[in-house]
Amino acid sequence: MLKGVLLRPGVCDFPLSGSSFDAGRLVLEVGFGDGRFTAQTAQMHPDWNILGVEISAGSVSRAIRRFRREGITNVRVYHGEAGFVLRNLVAPRSLHRVYVNFPDPWPKTKHQENRLLQRSFFRRLSTRLEAGGALLLTTDHHDYWKFAQAEAQASQLFSTQTPSPPEQHLHTKYALKWKEQGRDFYHAVFSKTGEDPEPWPVLQRYSMPHALMSGTLPEIGVFEKAIVRFASGTAVLTEASKTSQGYYFLTHVAEEDLVQDLLLEARASTHGLYVGISRFGAPLSTAGVKAAVAWLVSWLEGQGLGVIQRSY
Ligand SMILES: C[S@@+](CC[C@H](N)C(=O)[O-])C[C@H]1O[C@@H](n2cnc3c(N)ncnc32)[C@H](O)[C@@H]1O
């Protein structure tokens, strides 16, 4: 049975399994915005499982309210990057279709690297689509439409058709906005013809990294922001806040296509001072989180505390 609309990476399966979705075709929508296309598609195909991914928190909460209001039960939502979802939540060869309606065009040449439909995205997608699976793009941006076709072709893993946009795709929030301005619309269907030899394995996760320490926690007056660099990204410990049992350290971790804001903690426990991740917000325990915990432990060592046991 379905458990909740919003998927939390720290608690859902990698890749998603039957505990997140009922049996049925898996369809992904990237950048669903206010979710009206998602809701309509879910109603048209009650036997599909639709996974929506969106980076805007406001859009995620508005869309979830819509799904609840409209009684939709076959949609799950991930708040974050499409690349992360594709790689970690979608099992190899499990995806029937991907919808991308009006992706951000990033019109300036120097910003083109931010465009979603790059050849690396197509390569990754080829490993997650089932045989014959396809990505459907609709856009008002002629240059982006051409760019996506060139990138798909460069990947050598997709064939492209460019029929007129299906009517249903022309009623999204952005479609209606651009229609009012009299813009033209472009459509492309990218069908999988091959598969990238690189398997794009899921992100490595670690059991909760932590240490037990001895000694007395210092009073932290002003906490100097700490930047921790590791192989695949950066962690920044931005502030320390006192709690009844110790301190929380607000930490921002950016690695590959995952960004997390989480709390590390140093608090009294029965076995000593526990230094590790707080479960608040169900964070994902990654290489970046491990590096941040290791930094905090060595910073506390520098403040005179000793390590009783290290688990990372
Ligand atoms: C121009 S809006 C289109 C929204 C909706 N599809 C529509 O047609 O009304 C583009 C949406 O894509 C989202 N977005 C951009 N890059 C993304 C990414 N890498 N992963 C997930 N969502 C993304 C943005 O937050 C935004 O809501």
PDBQT file of the ligand as one rigid body, heavy atoms in Angstrom, charges set to zero:
ROOT
HETATM    1  C1  LIG A 401       9.354  26.606 -16.276  1.00  0.00    +0.000 C 
HETATM    2  S1  LIG A 401       8.841  25.600 -14.978  1.00  0.00    +0.000 S 
HETATM    3  C2  LIG A 401       7.648  24.516 -15.722  1.00  0.00    +0.000 C 
HETATM    4  C3  LIG A 401       6.705  23.920 -14.710  1.00  0.00    +0.000 C 
HETATM    5  C4  LIG A 401       5.625  22.977 -15.286  1.00  0.00    +0.000 C 
HETATM    6  N1  LIG A 401       6.212  21.824 -15.927  1.00  0.00    +0.000 N 
HETATM    7  C5  LIG A 401       4.733  23.727 -16.235  1.00  0.00    +0.000 C 
HETATM    8  O1  LIG A 401       4.795  23.427 -17.441  1.00  0.00    +0.000 OA
HETATM    9  O2  LIG A 401       3.969  24.574 -15.771  1.00  0.00    +0.000 OA
HETATM   10  C6  LIG A 401      10.257  24.516 -14.772  1.00  0.00    +0.000 C 
HETATM   11  C7  LIG A 401      10.175  23.721 -13.473  1.00  0.00    +0.000 C 
HETATM   12  O3  LIG A 401      11.233  22.784 -13.421  1.00  0.00    +0.000 OA
HETATM   13  C8  LIG A 401      11.775  22.759 -12.106  1.00  0.00    +0.000 C 
HETATM   14  N2  LIG A 401      13.154  22.253 -12.239  1.00  0.00    +0.000 N 
HETATM   15  C9  LIG A 401      14.193  22.873 -12.840  1.00  0.00    +0.000 A 
HETATM   16  N3  LIG A 401      15.299  22.096 -12.831  1.00  0.00    +0.000 NA
HETATM   17  C10 LIG A 401      14.953  20.940 -12.202  1.00  0.00    +0.000 A 
HETATM   18  C11 LIG A 401      15.671  19.743 -11.851  1.00  0.00    +0.000 A 
HETATM   19  N4  LIG A 401      16.960  19.594 -12.154  1.00  0.00    +0.000 N 
HETATM   20  N5  LIG A 401      14.996  18.765 -11.188  1.00  0.00    +0.000 NA
HETATM   21  C12 LIG A 401      13.703  18.924 -10.870  1.00  0.00    +0.000 A 
HETATM   22  N6  LIG A 401      12.970  20.036 -11.160  1.00  0.00    +0.000 NA
HETATM   23  C13 LIG A 401      13.578  21.026 -11.820  1.00  0.00    +0.000 A 
HETATM   24  C14 LIG A 401      11.643  24.199 -11.643  1.00  0.00    +0.000 C 
HETATM   25  O4  LIG A 401      11.655  24.329 -10.241  1.00  0.00    +0.000 OA
HETATM   26  C15 LIG A 401      10.303  24.590 -12.246  1.00  0.00    +0.000 C 
HETATM   27  O5  LIG A 401       9.225  24.326 -11.376  1.00  0.00    +0.000 OA
ENDROOT
TORSDOF 0
